Structure formats: C-alpha cells, structure tokens
Amino acid sequence: MNIIRRNISILSDDNLEEPVFTDASSEEQKKKFLTDALIEGEKSGFVKDFDPKAHLEKLNSSFSI
C-alpha cells in the first residue's frame, strides 16, 4: 500500500471570502509564496510613529495571567 503525504496550506486573507487551499509540497510554490509575502510587506510601508516599547507592553498586558 502506497501512502502519499502532502503538506496543505490554508491561506486566509481579509479580502477573501473563503480560504485558498494550496499544495505546499512544491519548493517552488513555497518560494513564490514567501517572495510574494515579502514584496507585499515592503510595499506596505512603515509606521512613522511606532513605539516598540509601548507596543510590547500592550502585547504583554493582553497575555498576562
């Protein structure tokens, strides 16, 4: 009996009504997905008044026990 194993990624985007399923077993698909995500991040710009310490404090307060 041959068993074929595949990694399946479920992509979700606020602009999509339903998630997109892709076969992530291909290295080329993984590279393209990563490259596209990096390009999207670069195009999104920077937050001018970002305070990393305040942001970290906010995150920590959200998850404190």
A tleap script that builds the chain and sets N, CA, C and O, in Angstrom:
source leaprc.protein.ff14SB
mol = sequence {
  NMET ASN ILE ILE ARG ARG ASN ILE SER ILE
  LEU SER ASP ASP ASN LEU GLU GLU PRO VAL
  PHE THR ASP ALA SER SER GLU GLU GLN LYS
  LYS LYS PHE LEU THR ASP ALA LEU ILE GLU
  GLY GLU LYS SER GLY PHE VAL LYS ASP PHE
  ASP PRO LYS ALA HIE LEU GLU LYS LEU ASN
  SER SER PHE SER CILE
}
set mol.1.N position { 0.845 -1.176 0.000 }
set mol.1.CA position { 0.000 0.000 0.000 }
set mol.1.C position { 0.890 1.239 0.000 }
set mol.1.O position { 1.718 1.402 0.896 }
set mol.2.N position { 0.734 2.097 -0.973 }
set mol.2.CA position { 1.490 3.336 -1.052 }
set mol.2.C position { 0.693 4.465 -0.430 }
set mol.2.O position { -0.490 4.644 -0.721 }
set mol.3.N position { 1.353 5.222 0.427 }
set mol.3.CA position { 0.716 6.364 1.068 }
set mol.3.C position { 1.404 7.622 0.563 }
set mol.3.O position { 2.628 7.734 0.629 }
set mol.4.N position { 0.632 8.553 0.068 }
set mol.4.CA position { 1.163 9.834 -0.396 }
set mol.4.C position { 0.855 10.873 0.673 }
set mol.4.O position { -0.300 11.105 1.031 }
set mol.5.N position { 1.910 11.483 1.165 }
set mol.5.CA position { 1.739 12.519 2.188 }
set mol.5.C position { 1.980 13.875 1.552 }
set mol.5.O position { 2.915 14.035 0.767 }
set mol.6.N position { 1.162 14.836 1.875 }
set mol.6.CA position { 1.313 16.192 1.341 }
set mol.6.C position { 1.078 17.198 2.447 }
set mol.6.O position { 0.265 16.986 3.346 }
set mol.7.N position { 1.801 18.288 2.362 }
set mol.7.CA position { 1.559 19.419 3.253 }
set mol.7.C position { 0.566 20.339 2.558 }
set mol.7.O position { 0.789 20.754 1.421 }
set mol.8.N position { -0.498 20.648 3.220 }
set mol.8.CA position { -1.517 21.521 2.655 }
set mol.8.C position { -1.554 22.799 3.485 }
set mol.8.O position { -1.660 22.754 4.710 }
set mol.9.N position { -1.466 23.933 2.807 }
set mol.9.CA position { -1.561 25.221 3.472 }
set mol.9.C position { -2.941 25.806 3.238 }
set mol.9.O position { -3.514 25.665 2.157 }
set mol.10.N position { -3.463 26.457 4.250 }
set mol.10.CA position { -4.725 27.164 4.121 }
set mol.10.C position { -4.413 28.639 4.279 }
set mol.10.O position { -3.980 29.086 5.341 }
set mol.11.N position { -4.637 29.391 3.212 }
set mol.11.CA position { -4.346 30.809 3.226 }
set mol.11.C position { -5.631 31.564 3.488 }
set mol.11.O position { -6.667 31.281 2.887 }
set mol.12.N position { -5.555 32.515 4.376 }
set mol.12.CA position { -6.723 33.321 4.672 }
set mol.12.C position { -6.336 34.783 4.530 }
set mol.12.O position { -5.276 35.200 4.998 }
set mol.13.N position { -7.177 35.547 3.896 }
set mol.13.CA position { -6.910 36.949 3.650 }
set mol.13.C position { -8.190 37.711 3.957 }
set mol.13.O position { -9.283 37.239 3.645 }
set mol.14.N position { -8.066 38.869 4.558 }
set mol.14.CA position { -9.253 39.658 4.883 }
set mol.14.C position { -10.068 39.990 3.636 }
set mol.14.O position { -11.277 40.205 3.722 }
set mol.15.N position { -9.405 40.033 2.472 }
set mol.15.CA position { -10.091 40.385 1.240 }
set mol.15.C position { -10.799 39.178 0.604 }
set mol.15.O position { -11.586 39.346 -0.328 }
set mol.16.N position { -10.532 38.004 1.087 }
set mol.16.CA position { -11.134 36.802 0.530 }
set mol.16.C position { -12.309 36.360 1.383 }
set mol.16.O position { -12.267 36.451 2.610 }
set mol.17.N position { -13.342 35.889 0.735 }
set mol.17.CA position { -14.493 35.389 1.472 }
set mol.17.C position { -14.243 33.986 2.002 }
set mol.17.O position { -14.767 33.611 3.050 }
set mol.18.N position { -13.443 33.211 1.278 }
set mol.18.CA position { -13.141 31.850 1.693 }
set mol.18.C position { -11.634 31.635 1.623 }
set mol.18.O position { -10.960 32.267 0.809 }
set mol.19.N position { -11.094 30.752 2.465 }
set mol.19.CA position { -9.656 30.478 2.408 }
set mol.19.C position { -9.269 29.813 1.096 }
set mol.19.O position { -10.084 29.150 0.456 }
set mol.20.N position { -8.021 30.000 0.709 }
set mol.20.CA position { -7.490 29.396 -0.504 }
set mol.20.C position { -6.616 28.232 -0.085 }
set mol.20.O position { -5.713 28.404 0.734 }
set mol.21.N position { -6.862 27.053 -0.628 }
set mol.21.CA position { -6.082 25.873 -0.306 }
set mol.21.C position { -5.023 25.679 -1.374 }
set mol.21.O position { -5.326 25.709 -2.567 }
set mol.22.N position { -3.776 25.481 -0.950 }
set mol.22.CA position { -2.708 25.246 -1.910 }
set mol.22.C position { -1.892 24.047 -1.478 }
set mol.22.O position { -1.774 23.768 -0.285 }
set mol.23.N position { -1.342 23.353 -2.418 }
set mol.23.CA position { -0.444 22.242 -2.150 }
set mol.23.C position { 0.936 22.830 -1.917 }
set mol.23.O position { 1.573 23.306 -2.857 }
set mol.24.N position { 1.407 22.804 -0.674 }
set mol.24.CA position { 2.669 23.451 -0.316 }
set mol.24.C position { 3.847 22.496 -0.402 }
set mol.24.O position { 4.929 22.817 0.091 }
set mol.25.N position { 3.670 21.337 -1.011 }
set mol.25.CA position { 4.767 20.383 -1.070 }
set mol.25.C position { 5.836 20.796 -2.073 }
set mol.25.O position { 6.974 20.336 -1.982 }
set mol.26.N position { 5.498 21.638 -3.008 }
set mol.26.CA position { 6.447 22.071 -4.020 }
set mol.26.C position { 7.320 23.203 -3.484 }
set mol.26.O position { 6.813 24.203 -2.975 }
set mol.27.N position { 8.621 23.037 -3.603 }
set mol.27.CA position { 9.552 24.080 -3.148 }
set mol.27.C position { 9.343 25.373 -3.922 }
set mol.27.O position { 9.486 26.458 -3.359 }
set mol.28.N position { 9.009 25.275 -5.193 }
set mol.28.CA position { 8.778 26.480 -5.991 }
set mol.28.C position { 7.572 27.256 -5.478 }
set mol.28.O position { 7.594 28.486 -5.440 }
set mol.29.N position { 6.521 26.543 -5.083 }
set mol.29.CA position { 5.351 27.219 -4.531 }
set mol.29.C position { 5.695 27.909 -3.217 }
set mol.29.O position { 5.241 29.023 -2.959 }
set mol.30.N position { 6.493 27.251 -2.390 }
set mol.30.CA position { 6.890 27.845 -1.113 }
set mol.30.C position { 7.708 29.110 -1.342 }
set mol.30.O position { 7.497 30.125 -0.679 }
set mol.31.N position { 8.646 29.042 -2.288 }
set mol.31.CA position { 9.481 30.210 -2.594 }
set mol.31.C position { 8.632 31.351 -3.127 }
set mol.31.O position { 8.823 32.502 -2.732 }
set mol.32.N position { 7.693 31.048 -4.020 }
set mol.32.CA position { 6.844 32.096 -4.576 }
set mol.32.C position { 5.978 32.724 -3.487 }
set mol.32.O position { 5.837 33.946 -3.434 }
set mol.33.N position { 5.405 31.908 -2.630 }
set mol.33.CA position { 4.570 32.435 -1.544 }
set mol.33.C position { 5.382 33.360 -0.647 }
set mol.33.O position { 4.923 34.448 -0.297 }
set mol.34.N position { 6.584 32.935 -0.275 }
set mol.34.CA position { 7.440 33.749 0.584 }
set mol.34.C position { 7.846 35.041 -0.112 }
set mol.34.O position { 7.801 36.114 0.490 }
set mol.35.N position { 8.241 34.944 -1.375 }
set mol.35.CA position { 8.636 36.129 -2.131 }
set mol.35.C position { 7.479 37.106 -2.246 }
set mol.35.O position { 7.664 38.307 -2.053 }
set mol.36.N position { 6.286 36.608 -2.558 }
set mol.36.CA position { 5.104 37.476 -2.664 }
set mol.36.C position { 4.798 38.154 -1.333 }
set mol.36.O position { 4.447 39.334 -1.303 }
set mol.37.N position { 4.928 37.414 -0.234 }
set mol.37.CA position { 4.660 37.985 1.090 }
set mol.37.C position { 5.680 39.066 1.432 }
set mol.37.O position { 5.323 40.096 2.001 }
set mol.38.N position { 6.947 38.839 1.089 }
set mol.38.CA position { 7.981 39.846 1.349 }
set mol.38.C position { 7.737 41.112 0.531 }
set mol.38.O position { 7.878 42.223 1.040 }
set mol.39.N position { 7.374 40.939 -0.728 }
set mol.39.CA position { 7.089 42.100 -1.583 }
set mol.39.C position { 5.899 42.878 -1.040 }
set mol.39.O position { 5.925 44.107 -0.995 }
set mol.40.N position { 4.858 42.166 -0.628 }
set mol.40.CA position { 3.685 42.834 -0.057 }
set mol.40.C position { 4.068 43.621 1.197 }
set mol.40.O position { 3.601 44.742 1.399 }
set mol.41.N position { 4.916 43.032 2.033 }
set mol.41.CA position { 5.366 43.722 3.239 }
set mol.41.C position { 6.180 44.957 2.923 }
set mol.41.O position { 6.021 45.991 3.573 }
set mol.42.N position { 7.054 44.861 1.928 }
set mol.42.CA position { 7.862 46.016 1.541 }
set mol.42.C position { 6.994 47.140 0.998 }
set mol.42.O position { 7.271 48.311 1.254 }
set mol.43.N position { 5.953 46.803 0.256 }
set mol.43.CA position { 5.061 47.812 -0.328 }
set mol.43.C position { 4.157 48.455 0.716 }
set mol.43.O position { 3.627 49.543 0.490 }
set mol.44.N position { 3.975 47.793 1.856 }
set mol.44.CA position { 3.037 48.307 2.851 }
set mol.44.C position { 3.566 49.540 3.579 }
set mol.44.O position { 2.797 50.263 4.213 }
set mol.45.N position { 4.874 49.784 3.490 }
set mol.45.CA position { 5.435 50.986 4.105 }
set mol.45.C position { 5.747 50.806 5.577 }
set mol.45.O position { 5.706 49.699 6.113 }
set mol.46.N position { 6.061 51.920 6.215 }
set mol.46.CA position { 6.452 51.912 7.619 }
set mol.46.C position { 5.485 52.746 8.442 }
set mol.46.O position { 4.865 53.681 7.935 }
set mol.47.N position { 5.365 52.405 9.699 }
set mol.47.CA position { 4.577 53.204 10.633 }
set mol.47.C position { 5.505 54.276 11.168 }
set mol.47.O position { 6.538 53.967 11.761 }
set mol.48.N position { 5.146 55.533 10.963 }
set mol.48.CA position { 6.048 56.639 11.306 }
set mol.48.C position { 6.200 56.843 12.811 }
set mol.48.O position { 7.293 57.155 13.282 }
set mol.49.N position { 5.133 56.674 13.559 }
set mol.49.CA position { 5.198 56.958 14.997 }
set mol.49.C position { 5.172 55.683 15.837 }
set mol.49.O position { 4.632 55.687 16.943 }
set mol.50.N position { 5.743 54.603 15.333 }
set mol.50.CA position { 5.737 53.327 16.025 }
set mol.50.C position { 6.662 53.364 17.235 }
set mol.50.O position { 7.830 53.736 17.118 }
set mol.51.N position { 6.141 52.979 18.398 }
set mol.51.CA position { 6.919 52.907 19.632 }
set mol.51.C position { 7.014 51.428 20.030 }
set mol.51.O position { 6.059 50.875 20.575 }
set mol.52.N position { 8.159 50.785 19.763 }
set mol.52.CA position { 8.262 49.348 20.027 }
set mol.52.C position { 8.072 48.980 21.495 }
set mol.52.O position { 7.509 47.927 21.794 }
set mol.53.N position { 8.532 49.826 22.416 }
set mol.53.CA position { 8.378 49.518 23.840 }
set mol.53.C position { 6.911 49.559 24.251 }
set mol.53.O position { 6.442 48.685 24.980 }
set mol.54.N position { 6.190 50.573 23.785 }
set mol.54.CA position { 4.767 50.682 24.106 }
set mol.54.C position { 3.992 49.523 23.484 }
set mol.54.O position { 3.069 48.985 24.096 }
set mol.55.N position { 4.371 49.146 22.273 }
set mol.55.CA position { 3.709 48.028 21.604 }
set mol.55.C position { 3.932 46.728 22.371 }
set mol.55.O position { 3.000 45.945 22.555 }
set mol.56.N position { 5.164 46.498 22.817 }
set mol.56.CA position { 5.477 45.297 23.583 }
set mol.56.C position { 4.720 45.276 24.911 }
set mol.56.O position { 4.213 44.231 25.318 }
set mol.57.N position { 4.643 46.401 25.574 }
set mol.57.CA position { 3.881 46.487 26.830 }
set mol.57.C position { 2.413 46.153 26.605 }
set mol.57.O position { 1.798 45.455 27.412 }
set mol.58.N position { 1.847 46.658 25.494 }
set mol.58.CA position { 0.447 46.385 25.171 }
set mol.58.C position { 0.250 44.885 24.921 }
set mol.58.O position { -0.711 44.290 25.409 }
set mol.59.N position { 1.170 44.278 24.156 }
set mol.59.CA position { 1.066 42.847 23.893 }
set mol.59.C position { 1.183 42.044 25.193 }
set mol.59.O position { 0.414 41.110 25.421 }
set mol.60.N position { 2.142 42.408 26.036 }
set mol.60.CA position { 2.330 41.687 27.289 }
set mol.60.C position { 1.111 41.820 28.203 }
set mol.60.O position { 0.738 40.865 28.885 }
set mol.61.N position { 0.493 42.999 28.216 }
set mol.61.CA position { -0.679 43.183 29.078 }
set mol.61.C position { -1.866 42.363 28.571 }
set mol.61.O position { -2.714 41.949 29.362 }
set mol.62.N position { -1.932 42.129 27.276 }
set mol.62.CA position { -3.016 41.349 26.691 }
set mol.62.C position { -2.909 39.867 27.074 }
set mol.62.O position { -3.917 39.163 27.138 }
set mol.63.N position { -1.676 39.400 27.327 }
set mol.63.CA position { -1.462 37.987 27.569 }
set mol.63.C position { -1.020 37.687 28.992 }
set mol.63.O position { -0.589 36.572 29.287 }
set mol.64.N position { -1.121 38.666 29.868 }
set mol.64.CA position { -0.699 38.421 31.256 }
set mol.64.C position { -1.705 37.522 31.951 }
set mol.64.O position { -2.896 37.524 31.638 }
set mol.65.N position { -1.195 36.758 32.901 }
set mol.65.CA position { -2.036 35.790 33.619 }
set mol.65.C position { -2.561 36.389 34.898 }
set mol.65.O position { -3.287 35.726 35.638 }
savepdb mol mol.pdb
quit
